[in-house]
């Protein structure tokens, strides 16, 4: 038997990472007996290192994230040269993620590109293709023709050429997004008038303002783009996110492109991707701040935020709302509201979890408070062992 | 049938058969209600043809264990 075959036998007892480490570090020429002995030792050590059942891991996580949190600085990070693009990091970003906020202060995307483009081919052109282009950026001037009661737009042909769109495409974009207008083309002027004739100048003025905001090309909500070179390939950083539309573009590497908007990831890629994104985003902030928080703590928080199949923040509207106990909810925020609501609904508190048992001065079901895990509790309500068993039989 | 999403953030999702499902619940001594949930409309399970009450096995890439296995039960999205 080779070492690999022996390791395969143990693949159910040990995690993949340890198996790989063993594969690397076991001497090449080793007798089966010796190899087995070593692996047995590793298995015993691994079991020893596992956390004991009924350990209060939540509070360990809370303290492990909370204490370094006090050392975090409030800061936003600016990109050199592009004043419009900045990124929230530090404590505000952590709060943003854990609270499950839907409108981020600085939505951002990291867009990876496919083969010929990631080496820098046409990088400027591609960046411009991604950026949301409004009509006002293409126009030299907007005129109001009072005699004809119309708006005349002079397009900047140079800009149009750079982006690679034609006059007719601009016109069709205008027709698509504004209703009830007539569009004419006259040399390089686009003349727009209302279908119903009007002599109210305010209406024409309102039309002009509306036309300025017409979406012509690019990807909606992508406000700024910045191509940068990262690890030998070009990546486009954007301000503003639109994961769904960007992933559909043909020059984008759809398997690596990400956003920092957790909810968008949940919508496009699913709950597991959202959980992974929470872990990565929080861990990234901690690293930037030079804090040493074990990733296991962040993984636990991310798991707790995603148990229900949708991302929920750690707020009284999020995961706290799901707690079964009235007293536990009341101990978090807005106690009066919680107690009043519970009494109106006739809720019963079974005192099964930690917080409510602390409040009523009883042993908490954590650690030695759960003897039912190790020994048979005859009439014990504390561990709830017997009680649970009966409930399950029903 | 939709293709599964290929993305670094999306781990492998697999639907358990009835037999595997029973074995799992027995192994952990739990009822189906105690499992974490996944919505039926979740983009990652669209190709799996999953119904409510099915269990999805997720093979996560874990930075600590290399690979970890997680289970979620399919629920309706209200």
Interface residues (C-beta under 8 A of the other chain):
Chain A: X15 X16 X17 X18 X19 X20 X254 X255 X256 X258 X265 X267 X268 X269 X270 X271 X272 X273 X276 X277 X295 X296 X299 X303 X306 X307 X308 X309 X310 X392
Chain B: X5 X6 X7 X8 X9 X10 X11 X13 X31 X36 X37 X38 X39 X42 X43 X44 X45 X58 X60 X62 X63 X64 X65 X66 X67 X68 X70 X72 X75 X77
